[in-house]
Amino acid sequence: MTTKTKKTGFIAILSIIVLIVGYFIAKNSILNKIENSLSNLPEHIELQYKSIDLDLLNGDFKIKEALLTIKGKTTEKINTQLEFKTLSIEDFSYWNYWKNNTIDIENINVKSSKITHFYNKQVSSEDFNTQIKNQVKTPIYIETFSVENANVEIFDFNTEDVLFKSEQLNLSTSKIRFNEETLKTKIPLKFESFNFSANQTFYVLNDFENLTVNKIEVHKNNATFTDLKIKTKYEKQELSKHLKVERDYYDLNVEEIEVNDFATNFKNDSIFSFTTENVVIKQPNFNIYRDKLVADDLSVKPMYSKQLRDLNFDLKVKNVQIKNAFITYEEKVKQDKPAGQIKFTNLNANISHLGNAFTNLGTTKIDVTSKFMDNSNLKVSWDFDVNNQLDQFVFKADIGVLNASQLNQFMEPNLNIRLDGQLQKTYFTINGNSDVSNIDLKTKYENFDIIVLKENGEEKNKFLSGLINLFVSNNSNDQSDNFRKATAKNIQRVKHKSVFNFIWINIRAGLKEAML
């Protein structure tokens, strides 16, 4: 071996040693700077961790078993705590940072995290977004971001009541951008694909209702909600003690909801839009109860067309299917009587053109088939135009054989009336708007009898029963086609009552005209 070769080999070995030593020196120097920065956070922010690892060549960073605590600057009460097993940052681009002053990261992964947040109503989301925009100056690009097996809890800052919680939450998204352009929008970041799943999710909808979902799955543009429940937090009798005016008690259980081919967007910095091709609601079981002994709510109840028109976001749902629903409505009118009940079983519905953002100004159409009071076939067709300022609508129904006695569980406790006989077939069409309506009705019936009960709700008031039946035709056989027909006009809507009350007073007016 020549002297020149020896010298070259020595230089090569020395260079490698220098590079290795330099690498560890640089790594320790950077680690020290990171640790110093983490130990010198603002007073209201504290970070505890077990270890930090840095792969300088690949631009990888990992922090293990960490707990981040953020307190209020003035209250010193905990606002947010983030605890996680590992936080991994992979493939940080030194070149982009040095050349373009941009944070460019290939992947961020958070494992086994627990997020606890105390929501303060006094701190607006706008203030929060402003703080983020003011503090983050460097553009950020993240190719993929994922959270594995997280638990989330959100509490009310003042009462410490649970507002939201979710278990085994998994999230992944890609191509996250945070820059001057995104800062101008309502959400200061943009992303592309999105996948999400969670179990045992609980959310406080308002002061009276809670939402729970056993399982949520969102993959790209499709979402599934399994075992969804919306329930009033108080039982029926207890709810009345908390009310100043009438409010329905809700108990809704849905086996599954599918939302297919959906898209969400922000427009003009504030208007949120939601579009979807199809929503399928499977086996909803819905019990509604109203205590009429509580004072009336005299606020105006808008028609559904107006409610859709006045939404503060754009909604476009091409089709909704409701499969095999069970609905009961109970109404308590008298203190000493049980609530009257009506019910719909095996209800199937198709709703098309639901929303306020369709460019082709078509009508919203609702078609329903159901069993009414267990035995009677019911078909409903309901059309309205969301863009019609008068809220005009057409409501058609076809009711099959209905034994009048089936209505007694609602009539007797609420109206002190008992019905007998049979409605063999009833058709009606209601044309109306938000103020007034007309109904065309025809009905075929036999042996119809109205029995007015005494105050005890048991015995027949013979005088009043006889008087009423003097004016009510016992059957429709006196007509050539055995149908009695009627038209009732200028039926005034009671605007502080529901849309379905408007339908009911139309039916009542039509039957009155037909039978008297």
Salt bridges, closest charged atoms under 4 A:
ASP53 OD1 - LYS27 NZ 3.89
GLU65 OE2 - LYS50 NZ 3.84
GLU143 OE2 - LYS175 NZ 3.11
GLU209 OE1 - ARG247 NH2 2.66
GLU217 OE2 - LYS215 NZ 3.88
GLU235 OE2 - LYS231 NZ 3.50
GLU238 OE1 - LYS241 NZ 3.59
GLU238 OE2 - HIS242 NE2 2.92
GLU246 OE1 - ARG290 NH1 3.01
GLU246 OE2 - LYS292 NZ 3.19
ASP248 OD1 - ARG290 NE 2.59
GLU256 OE1 - LYS282 NZ 2.99
GLU258 OE2 - LYS282 NZ 3.04
GLU277 OE2 - LYS318 NZ 3.11
ASP297 OD2 - LYS301 NZ 3.70
ASP310 OD2 - LYS306 NZ 2.73
ASP314 OD2 - LYS267 NZ 2.94
GLU330 OE1 - LYS236 NZ 2.83
ASP367 OD1 - LYS365 NZ 3.81
ASP374 OD2 - LYS343 NZ 3.10
ASP383 OD1 - LYS365 NZ 3.46
ASP391 OD1 - ARG309 NH1 3.06
ASP398 OD1 - LYS425 NZ 3.18
GLU412 OE2 - ARG418 NE 3.04
ASP435 OD1 - LYS495 NZ 2.30
ASP478 OD2 - ARG484 NH2 2.65
ASP481 OD2 - LYS485 NZ 2.71
